[in-house]
Amino acid sequence: MGAQGIEFLSDQMLEGAQNASDATIDEFNAIMERHPLERVANDIFINSSLFRNRWLTLEEQVASLQADLRLAKRLGFPLVRLVS
């Protein structure tokens, strides 16, 4: 018995996360090729308080979510799970 798929937390597990380089994405894909698991979901955190002195504006939150969604697509995940 073994794992058949992975749920990924790109914010915590991927260097550069939203701004991951092509080399980082290529390395992730190479790892996935060596360990043939189904890409199930990428967990995305709803960030609203990244700074100590203020909340993110609505526009900043939307831009962050859009970047996370683009990253999930680049990583090949068909599903995202929003975590607040």
C-alpha positions in Angstrom: 0.0 0.0 0.0 1.3 3.4 -0.9 0.4 6.9 -1.8 -1.3 7.5 -5.1 -1.3 11.3 -5.1 -0.1 14.4 -3.4 -1.7 17.5 -1.9 0.9 20.2 -2.1 1.4 23.4 0.0 3.4 25.6 -2.4 3.8 28.5 0.0 5.7 26.1 2.4 7.2 23.6 0.0 8.4 25.5 -3.1 11.3 27.9 -3.2 10.1 31.3 -4.3 6.5 30.1 -4.2 4.4 32.6 -6.2 7.5 33.8 -8.0 9.1 30.4 -8.5 11.7 30.3 -11.3 11.4 28.1 -14.4 14.3 26.1 -12.9 12.4 25.5 -9.7 9.3 24.4 -11.7 11.5 22.1 -13.8 13.0 20.6 -10.6 9.6 20.0 -9.2 8.5 18.3 -12.4 11.6 16.1 -12.5 10.8 15.0 -8.9 7.3 14.2 -9.9 8.5 12.1 -12.8 10.8 10.1 -10.5 7.9 9.5 -8.1 4.8 9.0 -10.3 2.1 10.4 -8.1 -1.1 12.1 -9.2 -1.1 15.8 -8.5 -4.3 16.1 -6.6 -4.4 19.7 -5.1 -2.3 22.7 -4.3 -3.3 24.3 -1.0 -3.5 28.1 -1.2 -3.5 30.2 1.9 -5.7 33.3 1.9 -3.1 35.9 2.9 -4.5 39.1 4.4 -1.9 40.0 7.0 1.6 39.5 5.6 2.9 42.7 7.3 3.0 43.6 11.0 1.8 47.1 10.5 -1.2 46.7 8.2 -3.7 44.3 6.5 -3.3 43.7 2.8 -5.6 45.8 0.6 -8.3 44.0 -1.3 -6.3 44.6 -4.5 -3.2 43.1 -3.0 -5.2 40.0 -1.8 -6.7 39.5 -5.3 -3.2 39.8 -6.9 -1.8 37.3 -4.5 -4.6 34.8 -5.1 -4.2 35.3 -8.9 -0.5 34.6 -8.6 -1.2 31.4 -6.5 -3.7 30.2 -9.1 -1.2 30.8 -11.9 1.4 28.8 -9.9 -0.9 25.9 -9.4 -1.5 25.8 -13.1 2.3 25.9 -13.8 2.8 23.0 -11.4 0.1 21.0 -13.1 -2.4 20.8 -10.3 -6.0 20.5 -11.5 -7.5 21.7 -8.2 -6.7 24.2 -5.5 -7.9 24.1 -2.0 -8.3 27.5 -0.3 -7.1 27.6 3.3 -7.9 30.6 5.5 
